[in-house]
Amino acid sequence: MTEPTRILLDENEIPTHWYNVVADLPTPPAPPLGPDGNPATPEQMGAIFPGAILEQEMSAERWIAIPDEVRQIYRLWRPAPLIRAVRLERMLGTPAKIFYKNEGVSPAGSHKPNSAVPQAFYNRQAGIQRLTTETGAGQWGSSIAFAGQMFGLEVRVYMVRISYQQKPYRRLMMQTWGAEVYASPSELTQTGRDALARDPDNQGSLGLAISEAVEEAAGRADTNYTLGSVLNHVLLHQSIIGLEAKKQFDKIGLYPDVIFGPCGGGSSFGGIAFPFLADKAAGDKRAQNLRCVAVEPTSCPTLTKGQYAYDFGDASGFTPLMKMYTLGHDFMPPGIHAGGLRYHGDSPLVSQLFHEGLIEAVAVPQLATFEAGVQFARAEGIIPAPESCHAIRAAIDEALQCKASGEPRTILFNLTGHGHFDMSSYDRYFSGQLENYDYPAEAVAASLAHLPKVG
Ligand SMILES: *Cc1c(COP(=O)(O)O)cnc(C)c1O
């Protein structure tokens, strides 16, 4: 009998609870700090987030129920398939078994709607009518535009000006789902007007766009702000990925030896890895030698070269201070084509687990990621997002090690999204215009010198 290629679950097997890794941490997480250096209070955050989200942000409960309304929307694409990459295994000639969780099957084409949907739901439930957010490449903006539409919320997206001009299709997706999209810096906020007064040709940055979205949400009672990664509640929502994957592995009587995920703000990596770490914490024998590896770009190597310290989440120093691996909040990563991995910091939860030695991290150069993405597409058919290509690179390298050593390891990686709106990046790769950026040691050192002083 041939072994199954697609391991599918039924709609009614969508998990009923999210998993919160905070319950299993060896030490309690370091709290976010407000402008006065004291732990940030719920009141300070309440201006831009609904109570239910704040509760999740601070929660140490192991299991948190997924509202029925959210599971109803999840049914549009979940459970996401777990796929055995049989043809890739053959192409590599490896004894390893390679599996990937395909999160590219969501309407927006990535894992991000897993959190956009509950965020929209809790805001609607709290009587909020409008959501603001920022977007760089457009993955998060399109996810929240879709989710807002599901719950009848107005959505306004501040899109980094350069992406607004270069990525018209992501903008049009957002508009198709009813969102208003403005190039940032814009004339709509004080932050935007000030930036344009200083430089009328300002191309924008994620930091500026965050500041615009937060300013608008803080100034209007009917409006809240949403963030697509980094924060604890986002990682909680993304645990649906790993929880489903565990059920799927149970069906075929296997368990992964190693898990790879691309890591930008850390939400999809935490999402796939943490539910397996829960097994390890619970003493499950199958998980005792499990390795979870976050894969980042060599040009923005937050975990592998950053410092574990309190830093701002945004470039302008608007957000509370979070304890995380950081390259410095004013570090500007080179313009690599995996936009979702160009973040100076990382999720505090992923950071803490890395600091405590419970997970690993590796950095890979840009050209090698596209090489892996093309190889994967030619074997498996799916064209991966540039971010996902990072995990594919690491998974292929692991499979090649297995080939050398003859070990038949079971490898799982997170295919966080498809690359249909990133074909201009593939074009640059094929035409030889794509380059490897070295680790920008001097820029990181300069930026780390500006870390805020705490305590
Ligand atoms: C945003 C994004 C990422 C990185 O974000 P995380 O929060 O680290 O998961 C990875 N892959 C895709 C396809 C994305 O859109």
The ligand as a MOL file (V3000), in Angstrom:
LIG
                    3D

  0  0  0     0  0            999 V3000
M  V30 BEGIN CTAB
M  V30 COUNTS 15 15 0 0 0
M  V30 BEGIN ATOM
M  V30 1 C 4.4170 37.5310 7.5970 0
M  V30 2 C 4.9190 36.2730 7.0540 0
M  V30 3 C 5.9460 35.5360 7.6710 0
M  V30 4 C 6.6920 36.0010 8.8870 0
M  V30 5 O 5.9240 36.3980 9.9750 0
M  V30 6 P 5.9400 35.5600 11.3290 0
M  V30 7 O 5.1660 36.3730 12.2840 0
M  V30 8 O 7.3660 35.3690 11.7250 0
M  V30 9 O 5.2820 34.2890 11.0310 0
M  V30 10 C 6.3170 34.3150 7.1270 0
M  V30 11 N 5.7300 33.8610 6.0080 0
M  V30 12 C 4.7450 34.5360 5.3720 0
M  V30 13 C 4.1560 33.9630 4.1280 0
M  V30 14 C 4.3050 35.7660 5.8710 0
M  V30 15 O 3.3350 36.4340 5.2520 0
M  V30 END ATOM
M  V30 BEGIN BOND
M  V30 1 1 1 2
M  V30 2 1 2 3
M  V30 3 2 2 14
M  V30 4 1 3 4
M  V30 5 2 3 10
M  V30 6 1 4 5
M  V30 7 1 5 6
M  V30 8 2 6 7
M  V30 9 1 6 8
M  V30 10 1 6 9
M  V30 11 1 10 11
M  V30 12 2 11 12
M  V30 13 1 12 13
M  V30 14 1 12 14
M  V30 15 1 14 15
M  V30 END BOND
M  V30 END CTAB
M  END
